[in-house]
């Protein structure tokens, strides 16, 4: 009897066990919510707003009256244990709680609430919201746009969202704990990375996982070119089946970004910033580039100017962006090994071309005031402000020395020396060691004064950055690059230079076209081949010369349909050195709403 009694827990013990389990579940839930806002449980909540955010992360939405009990006038901070204690006291908001609250403001009892009723509710319970925030909510759920919503469905949506938020919190917590574990095994990771890198013998061996929407192959899995000399190149129609789609959990990834710009140069063609990406550990990455409009005077093209990214490691091509969404954003997703990567933006130039400025009226940049002092005009001041925005690559409203150096490289081809930077520091307004917009304007005023009103040097700066004589930005295309990493936190992404694309990319473009395109022999010479790569919204034709002497290759793409070229002709002649390759032309659809066809001989 005694043995039988000892083998069965008492009701008190059973209750204690259940209570312990519930406490453990609550603590885990609180931990997940806490780590969504802070990096470590040893950190403290230092504001009422952070407390509200943490509580909402657990599905709790206390009233302002309740909050005053947890965050008093004397409260300076709360520990994680304090937060758990509050969650024990404060009940989770249920669907019944929400329904009761909605019924109180549903004056006519029809099961619907108006914007004003919703505003009253959202600004008297829990965290106060602005009317514009409430308007955003109602626009999201008010599908028939009648200015009201069925609050029963809205309650279900709110509860479902809260549960999703809890699940997301748990994922974020698990991710942070995995990162800590990986940091603890950093030496092991480095040895694994070293072994992997020693196995990489060619571009096709670099492990870069394809986006799931790419049905056929990953960016690194270059198909073999068709047998040379055994078939003619057939007309190829663009494929529209492969669309860019971002990872679903992207907001959990580490994010870093930078702006940049393509500049048109009469002599050098397209010039662009280039970048370096450093990954201390291997990681899944998502990298995108798209044109942006940051200047009012920039024209809005009917179809987006094409952009792309070529990713290199140790001067070898790893991958390049192929997929694009409807708004002109190109991207690539995959696993990258630890190390340094060179990232070079690219544009074909099919939609970014040199304009004819002969009919443009030249704007006046400087004038003299009543005291015969040289001053800049209002239109030039506005152009300087736009030039400042163009040069502010990190978008923080200031120009660092590196950003100012990039500006100077494009303006004069020279870097900013230490003595020149000292002049800047002594004469213009700085904030945290960086040039303010006011300081940048002052630099240009000083240049105008030093030149005695001669605007020639001022025009050199403006035209080199894409402004025409009427101070419109029509010879440049600003862009934004976003880098997301899933497993790597300490990412470095920085601009390293500005140079013509032809100097750094021609060989890699040719390599990518030969690896992924179709091939055909010349009708006259078997040593001359034509490689054509056709993506979703652009195509590139490369001529290859396998002979021992240079040749001129006539490329005829006049049979193509709905195509425009980067060189204003569909029948170019290109000189190809011995045992070398050369880009013949790039093609894009004139009208993206219609099918296009590329046919080259």
N, C-alpha and C positions, 0 to 999 in steps of 0.2 A: 504493500500500500504506500509506504513511504517512498519507494523507488518510483511508483507510478506518478505520485504527486510531483516529485522532483523533475520528472521528464516533461511535464506540461507547464508552461509559463502561467503565472497568475495574471489576472485582469490588469492589475497595476503594472506588472512588468510589460504586458502587451501594449498598454497605453504609452508606457515610457519608450518602448521601442518605436512605436508609430510617431511619437512626438520627436524622437531623435532623428528619424528619417525625414520628417517634415522640416525640422530645423536645418538638416543638411541640405535639403533641396532649396530652401529659402536662401541659405548662405551661398550656394552655388549660383543661384539666380542673381543675387546681389553682387557677387564677384564679377559675373559676366557684364552686368550693367555698369559697374564701377570702372572696369577695364576698357569699356567703350569710350570713356572720357579721360582716363588717366593711364599712364604707362605702368604703374605699379601700385599695389595695395598699400604701400607705405606712404603714398601721397595723401593729401588732405583736400577736402572740399572747402574752398575759400570764399564762396559767394552763394547767395540765395539762388541765383540763376542756375549755377552748376548743380545745386541740390535738386531743383525742379527738373532739370534735364535728366539727372540720374534716376529720380523717382519715376519719371515718365518712361524711361528705358525699361522699367520693371512692370509697366502697365498701371502705375498709380498716378492719379491726378488729383492731389489734395486741394481743398479750398484754401483761399488766402488766410482764412481764420485758423485752419489747421497748421499751415506753414509757420505762422507766428509762434506756435508752440515749439517748433523744432529749430527755428532760426530767429532768435530773439535779438534785441538791440545789442546785447553784450556778446553775441556769438561772433567769433572770429574765424573758426574753422571747425570741421567735423572729420573725425577719422572714419575709416572703413567700418569699424565695429559700431560707431555711432550710427552710421548709415543702415547697417543691418538691424539695429535696435529700432530705428524709425520705421523700417519696412515691416517689422513685426507688429507695430502698433497701427500703421496705416493700411487699411484694406485695399485690395486690388479693385479698381473700377470695373464693375460688371455691366452687362447689357441692361439689366434691370435698373441699375443706378442711372445709366444714360437715359433710358426710357422715361424714368420719373422726372428727370431734369427737363427733358424735351416737352413732356406733357404740361409742365408748369408754364412754359412760354407759348404753347400751342393754344392761343386764346379761343379760337373757334372750334377746336377739337376735331379738325378734319384730317389729322395724321400728317400734315405738312407744316413746314416752318418757312418763313420768309427770310430774306437777308437781314432785316432789322431784328427779327426774333432770334436768329442765329447769332447776330452780333451781341445782343443782350446776354445770351447764354455764355458765349465764349469769353466775354469780358467781365463776367461776375463769378466764374468758377475757375479755380486753378490759375494757371499762368495767363495773365492778361494778353490779349491779342489786339492788333490794330484792325481797323475796318478793312484796310486793303488786304491783310492776311486772311480775314474771313471771306472776302470777295474771291480770293484765290481758291479757297476751299470749295465754295459753292460753285465756282466755274468748273472745277474738276469733276464734281459729281452731278451737276445740273445738266444732264445730257440734252434735254429738250429746251433749255434756255428760257424757262418761264419764271426764273427768279425765286424759285422755291424748291425744296427737296423733301422726299419721303423719308422722315427721320427714322423709321423702322429699318429701312435698308441702310441708312447712314450709320445706325448703331452697329449693325452687323459688320459693316465695313471697318468701323473704328476698332471693334474688338479683334477682328481678323488682322488688322494692321498692328495692333499691340502684340498679338501672338507672333507675328512675323518679326517684329522688332526684338522680341525675346530670343527667338531662334538666331537672329543675326548677331545679337550680343554674345551668345554662346560660341558662335563661329569665330568672332573677333577674338574672344578670350583664348580659344584653342590655338588660333594663329599666333598670338603673342607668346604663348607658352612654348610653341614649337620653335619660334625664333630664338627664345632664350636658350633652348636646348641646343639649337644649331650654333649659337655663339659659343656655348660651352665646348662644342666639338669642332671649333674653328680649325684646329690643326689637322684633324681628320679630313675636314672638307677640303682644305688646301691640297692635301696629298691626293685625294680623289680627283680634284680638278686637274692637278699636274698630270696624273695618269691619263685622264681624258684628253687633255690637250696634246699629249705626245702621240695620240692615236689619230689626230686630225691631219690628213695628208692632202686633202683637196677641199674645194668649196662644197662639193656634194656630200662630204662626210661630216660637216658641221651640223650638230644636232639642233635643228630649229623646227619646232613643231608647227604644223600648219593650222590656220584658223579652221574650225569645224565646218564652216560654210563652204570651204574649198573642197569640192567633191573629189577631185582627181588626185591632187598631190600637194605636198607641203612646199613652202618657198624654196627649200634647199634641194628638193628632189627633182633636179633638172632632168627632163626627159632627154634621151639621146637624139641628136639631130637626125633627120631622115638620111638614108644612104645617099651620099653625094654622087651625082651623075646618073642616078637610076630613075629619077622621076622629075617632072617639071612641077614648078610651084603653081598650085591652083589658087584661084581667087578665094580669099578667106573673108567670111563675114564675122563681124564682132559678136562676141558672146556676151549676153546680158544675164546669164544665170547666176553668176557669182557676185554677191553683194557684201559690202563691209558690214559686219555686225560686231559690236563690242562685247567683251565678257560680261556676264550677268552680274557678277559680284565685284565689279570694277571699283565701287566706292570703298571697298575694303583694302585696295592695293595702295602702295606708296606712290605718290604722284609728284612729279616735278615738271616744269615747263619752261619754255623760252620763246620769245618772239624772234623774228628774223626778217629778211627781205631779199627778194630778187631785184637786182638793178640792171637796167639795160645800158650797155656801153657801146658806143659806135665802133670802137676798135676791138674790144675784148668779148663782145657778145653779152651773155648773161653772167652776172657776177652775184655771188651769194655768200652769206655767212656759212661757216662750217663749225661742227661741234665735236666734243669728246664726251663719251658716256663711260663711266667707270662703275663696274659692278664688283663689290668686294666678295660676293658669293654668287653661285649660279642661281638663276631665277627665271621664271616665266615672265615675259615682258609683253607689253602692248604699247606700240609706238605709232603715233598718228601725226600727220601734217595737213594743214588746210589753210587756204588764203583767208585773210581777215581784212576788214575795212576799219582802219583806225584814224583815217584822215578824211575830212569832209570833202575835200577837193578831188579825191580819188574817184575815177569813173566806176560805175557798176556794170560789169560785162553781162551780156545776155546769158552766157554760160561761163561757169567758173574757170579761171586760169588753172591749168593743171599743175599739180605739185607731186613730188615723190621724194622718197628717202632711200639712199643707198647706204647700207651698213657694212663697214669693213672692219677686219681685225688682222693686225700684222700685214697690212697692205693687201689682204685677200678679201674678195667679195664674199660676204656671209649671206645676205639676202637683200631684197629691195621690195618696196611696197607695190602691190598690184591692184588690190581691191579698193573700191571707192564707193562712198554712199551717194545719195541723191544731191547732197549739198556741196560736194567737191572735196570731202575729206578722204584722204588715202591712209591706209593703215596696214600693219602687219603684227601678227602675234606669234610668239614662239619661245622656246627655251634657249637662253644664252648662257654660255659658260662664264665663269668669273674672269674679269680682266678689263682691259681698255678697248673701246670701240670708237672708230671714227664714223661720224654720221654726217653725210653730205646731202643737203637738199638738192632737188633737181626739178627743172621744168623744161619741156620741149621747146618752148618759144613759139608754139603755134598760135597762141592767143596773147602773147606778150611780145609785141613787135615795136620796132622804132617807128614813131609817128612823124609826119611831116609838119614841122613847126613854122614853115614859111609864112603861113597865113595867120599865125598867132601874133596878137599885139603884145609887145614887150612891156611888162609891168615896170613901174618905177620903184626902185628899191630905196633910194636915198634922196634927201632934199636938204636945203638949208633953211634954218629958222630965221626969225627976225634979227637975231644977233650974229647971223652968218655962221652959225654952228651946224656942222653936219649931223643930221639925225636920220633915222630910218623911217620909212613910211608905214602906214597902218597895214597895208597889204603884205609888206615884207615881214612885219612883226608877226602877223598871223601865219605866214609860211614858216617862220622860225619856230613858232610854237608847234606846228605840225611836224617839222623836222625833229624837234625834241621828242615828240611821241614816237616817231619812227626809230629813233636811236635808243629809246628806253626799252631794252630787250627784256628785262624782267618785270616791267610794268609797275614798278613801285613809285613812279612819279619823280625819280631822281636819276642822274647819270653817274655811275661809278667811273673810276678811272679806266677800267677795262672797256666799258661802253663808250666812253669818250674816245678811247683809243681806236675802237672800231669805226666810229664816226670820222676820226681824223684820217684813218687809213683809206677810207672811201673818198674823202675830200681831196687829199693831197698825196696819197700813197705812202705816207710816212707815219711812223709810230710817234706817240707823244713821249718826248724825252723828260727826264727828271726835272731839268730846269724849266721846261715849258709847263709842266704840271705845277711847279712852285709858283709860276706867274698866275696860273688859274687860282690857286689857293689864296694868293695874296690879294686878288683883285675882284673876285666875284663871290656871290653868296653860295655857301655850302651848307649842307645838312647831313650830319653824321659822316662827314668826309666825302659827300657826293654832291654833284652840281645840281642846284635847283633849276626850275624852269626860268625863274627870274635871272639867275646867274648865267644861264645859257644865252638868254637874250642879250645880256650885258656883254658877253664875249663877242657876239656879232656886231653890237654897237661899237665896240672898241676897234674891231677890224675895219668897219666903215669909216671911223674917225681917222685911223692910221693911214688909210688909203686916200684921204682927202676928198671923199665923195666918189672916187672911181669905183664902179660897181663890178668891174671885170672879175675880180677874185670871188666876190659874193656869188656871181652867176656860176662860177666853176663849182662851188660848193652845192648850189641848188640843183644844177643839171646833173651832177654826178650822183645825186640822190633821187633822180627821177622826175624832177619838176621841169615843166616846159616854160616857155617865156611868159606865159600868162599865169604862172605859179599854180598850175594844176599838176597833180601827181599822176601822170599817165605813162611814165616810163619805169615804173617800179611796181612790185606786188608784195606787200607785207604778208607774212604767214606766221602761223603759230605751230609749234611742235610740243606735243604732250608725250611724256614718258611715264608709263605705269609699270611697277614691278610688284609681283605677287609675293615672293619670298625674301626679297632683299630690301632692307630699310635704308642703309647708309649709301644711297645712290648719289653720284656726282654727275651733273650734266651741265656743261658750260660751253660757251662760244670760244673758239680758239683762233679764228681768223676770218678773213674775207677775201675771196679770190675768184677768178673766172672759172666757171664750171668746166670749160674745155680743158683746163690744165689738170684737173684732178679726176674727171669722170669719164672722159671719152673711152678709155680702155675698158672700164668697168661696164659701161653701157653696152659696148660691143660684146663683151664677155657674156652678159646676161642675155642678149639677143641670140647669140650663137648657141647658148645652152638651152634656151627655151623656145626658140623660133623654128621655122621650117627653112629648108635649104634647097637651092636649085643651082645648076651649073649655067654658066654663060653659054649662049648658042655658038659663040665663036671660039672661046678658049676654055678648056676644061680646068685651067688653073684659077679661073675667076669664078667665085661663088657669090650668090646673093642670099642673105639670111633675113627673114622677115618675122618679127615678133608682133603679134596682135593681141593687145589686152582689151579690157572692156571699153575703155574710152580713148585709147591712143595706140599707135603703132609706130615701130621703128624699123628702118631698113638699113642693113649693114652690108657693105661690100668687102669681100675678102680676096686678097691677092696672094696666091701661094707660089707665084713665080719668083725668079731672082732679080727682076727689074721692075721699076715702078710702071704703073699703067693708069690710063684714064678710063674710067668706067662710066658708060652712059646708062642711067637708070630711067626706065619709062614706067611711070605709075599713072599715066593719063587715063588708063582704063578703070581707075578707081571711081567709086561713086560716093557723093556727099562727103568729100574729104578736103581739108585744108592743110597746107604744109607750113613748116617753120621757115622756109626759104622762098615762099611766094612762087613756087613752081612745082609741078609734078613730074618734071623731066630733068633732073639735075645731072651734071657731069662732075664726078668726084675723082680726084687723084689719090691713088692708093699706093703707098711705098711698097717695096719688095717685102714679101713674107710678113704682111701686115694687114690691118683692117682699118676701115674708116666708116663713119656714119654718113650715109647718103642723104637721108632726110627723116623727119618725124612727121606723122600724120595724125590728125584728129578729125572727128566728125564736125562738119560745119554746123549742122543742126542735130543736137543730141536726141531730139524727139523722133527722128527718123532713122531707119537702118542705114548703115554705111558699109561699104565694101572696099577692100584693099586688093589691088591687083598690080603686081610689079614684074617687069621683065628687064 
